[in-house]
Amino acid sequence: MGDGAAKLGLEALMQQGGKVVASSVDHDQPGVDHLEFEFANGWGASVVRGGISYGAEQGLWEVAVTNGVNAEPRYDTAITGDVLGWLTPVEVVTALSKIAALPERPDRDTTRKVGA
């Protein structure tokens, strides 16, 4: 688990039976924290703080729902039709829990294991 995940206090969420994978993503912009998540239901999330993310100036986080596989943003979920910005760490964990609880993504590749 990278520093960004620890900053968010995601240890408990990440230990739910291996259902979520988090990885720090390198950026060419210093001071940017970026984590990508993939959940067992085929959905994922991109969590960013810094750079041009919504809330960066206030030190807050942004969450985008993704397709999980290649982190393509998805704007067609019950969570949001856009990205969620200006989030506190508690709100990020809440958003990630909601994404993890979505019904299985209908267009997901069921032969691929989470994190593979």
Backbone hydrogen bonds in HBPLUS format (Angstrom, degrees):
<---DONOR---> <-ACCEPTOR-->    atom                        ^
c    i                          cat <-CA-CA->   ^        H-A-AA   ^      H-
h    n   atom  resd res      DA  || num        DHA   H-A  angle D-A-AA Bond
n    s   type  num  typ     dist DA aas  dist angle  dist       angle   num
A0006-ALA N   A0002-GLY O   3.20 MM   4  6.55 158.8  2.25 149.1 155.3     1
A0007-LYS N   A0003-ASP O   2.83 MM   4  6.09 151.0  1.92 151.0 159.4     2
A0008-LEU N   A0004-GLY O   3.19 MM   4  6.46 137.5  2.38 138.7 149.0     3
A0008-LEU N   A0005-ALA O   3.15 MM   3  5.17 129.3  2.42  94.7 107.8     4
A0010-LEU N   A0005-ALA O   3.23 MM   5  5.58 170.9  2.24 150.5 152.7     5
A0009-GLY N   A0006-ALA O   3.06 MM   3  5.01 149.4  2.15  99.4 108.9     6
A0014-MET N   A0010-LEU O   2.93 MM   4  6.07 157.8  1.98 163.1 169.8     7
A0015-GLN N   A0012-ALA O   3.23 MM   3  5.29 149.5  2.33  99.6 108.5     8
A0017-GLY N   A0015-GLN O   2.93 MM   2  5.66 134.8  2.14 103.6  90.5     9
A0019-LYS N   A0016-GLN O   3.23 MM   3  5.82 149.4  2.32 114.6 122.1    10
A0040-ALA N   A0019-LYS O   3.07 MM  21  5.03 117.2  2.48 137.3 146.5    11
A0021-VAL N   A0038-GLU O   3.21 MM  17  5.41 139.6  2.38 132.5 144.1    12
A0023-SER N   A0036-GLU O   3.28 MM  13  5.66 136.5  2.49 137.6 149.5    13
A0036-GLU N   A0023-SER O   3.25 MM  13  5.66 148.4  2.36 140.7 149.3    14
A0025-VAL N   A0034-HIS O   2.97 MM   9  5.49 151.0  2.05 151.0 153.2    15
A0033-ASP N   A0049-ARG O   2.88 MM  16  5.16 161.2  1.92 155.7 159.5    16
A0049-ARG N   A0033-ASP O   2.86 MM  16  5.16 148.7  1.96 150.6 155.5    17
A0035-LEU N   A0047-VAL O   2.84 MM  12  5.13 161.4  1.87 150.8 157.2    18
A0047-VAL N   A0035-LEU O   2.80 MM  12  5.13 171.8  1.81 159.7 162.2    19
A0037-PHE N   A0045-ALA O   2.76 MM   8  4.98 159.7  1.80 152.4 157.0    20
A0045-ALA N   A0037-PHE O   3.01 MM   8  4.98 148.0  2.12 123.0 127.5    21
A0039-PHE N   A0043-TRP O   2.80 MM   4  5.53 173.0  1.81 169.8 168.5    22
A0042-GLY N   A0039-PHE O   3.00 MM   3  5.65 160.0  2.04 124.8 126.6    23
A0105-ARG N   A0041-ASN O   2.79 MM  64  6.13 165.9  1.81 176.9 174.6    24
A0044-GLY N   A0066-THR O   2.95 MM  22  4.67 146.7  2.07 133.2 127.4    25
A0066-THR N   A0044-GLY O   2.86 MM  22  4.67 173.0  1.87 115.7 115.9    26
A0046-SER N   A0064-ALA O   2.89 MM  18  5.14 153.7  1.96 145.5 153.8    27
A0064-ALA N   A0046-SER O   2.89 MM  18  5.14 152.3  1.97 144.6 153.5    28
A0048-VAL N   A0062-GLU O   2.89 MM  14  5.20 159.0  1.93 148.0 155.0    29
A0062-GLU N   A0048-VAL O   2.78 MM  14  5.20 144.9  1.90 150.5 162.0    30
A0053-SER N   A0050-GLY O   3.15 MM   3  5.79 166.6  2.17 136.4 139.0    31
A0056-ALA N   A0053-SER O   3.08 MM   3  5.36 162.8  2.11 132.3 130.6    32
A0086-TRP N   A0054-TYR O   3.09 MM  32  5.70 173.1  2.10 121.1 119.1    33
A0058-GLN N   A0055-GLY O   3.01 MM   3  5.38 137.9  2.19 108.9 120.7    34
A0060-LEU N   A0055-GLY O   2.86 MM   5  4.69 158.7  1.91 143.7 137.0    35
A0059-GLY N   A0056-ALA O   2.99 MM   3  4.98 160.3  2.03 105.5 111.7    36
A0061-TRP N   A0087-LEU O   2.90 MM  26  4.89 176.3  1.90 143.0 144.2    37
A0087-LEU N   A0061-TRP O   2.92 MM  26  4.89 175.3  1.92 144.6 144.3    38
A0063-VAL N   A0084-LEU O   2.80 MM  21  5.10 158.5  1.84 148.4 155.6    39
A0084-LEU N   A0063-VAL O   2.78 MM  21  5.10 173.8  1.79 159.9 160.9    40
A0074-ARG N   A0065-VAL O   2.76 MM   9  5.57 157.7  1.81 149.8 146.2    41
A0067-ASN N   A0072-GLU O   2.92 MM   5  5.58 139.0  2.09 143.1 155.3    42
A0092-VAL N   A0088-THR O   2.94 MM   4  6.26 146.6  2.05 152.2 162.6    43
A0093-VAL N   A0089-PRO O   3.04 MM   4  6.34 163.4  2.07 153.2 155.9    44
A0094-THR N   A0090-VAL O   3.02 MM   4  6.29 155.3  2.08 145.5 152.6    45
A0095-ALA N   A0091-GLU O   2.92 MM   4  6.12 159.0  1.96 144.5 149.8    46
A0096-LEU N   A0092-VAL O   2.86 MM   4  6.12 162.5  1.89 157.0 161.8    47
A0097-SER N   A0093-VAL O   2.93 MM   4  6.10 154.1  1.99 145.8 152.9    48
A0098-LYS N   A0094-THR O   3.02 MM   4  6.30 151.3  2.10 146.7 154.3    49
A0099-ILE N   A0095-ALA O   2.98 MM   4  6.28 153.3  2.05 148.8 156.2    50
A0100-ALA N   A0096-LEU O   2.90 MM   4  6.11 161.1  1.94 149.9 155.1    51
A0101-ALA N   A0097-SER O   3.09 MM   4  6.22 128.0  2.37 133.7 146.7    52
A0101-ALA N   A0098-LYS O   3.19 MM   3  5.04 133.7  2.41  90.8 103.5    53
A0102-LEU N   A0099-ILE O   3.16 MM   3  5.30 163.2  2.19 106.3 111.6    54
A0108-ARG N   A0105-ARG O   3.24 MM   3  5.52 161.1  2.28 120.4 119.1    55
A0112-ARG N   A0109-ASP O   3.31 MM   3  5.80 161.9  2.35 112.3 117.4    56
A0116-ALA N   A0113-LYS O   3.03 MM   3  5.44 160.2  2.07 134.6 135.0    57
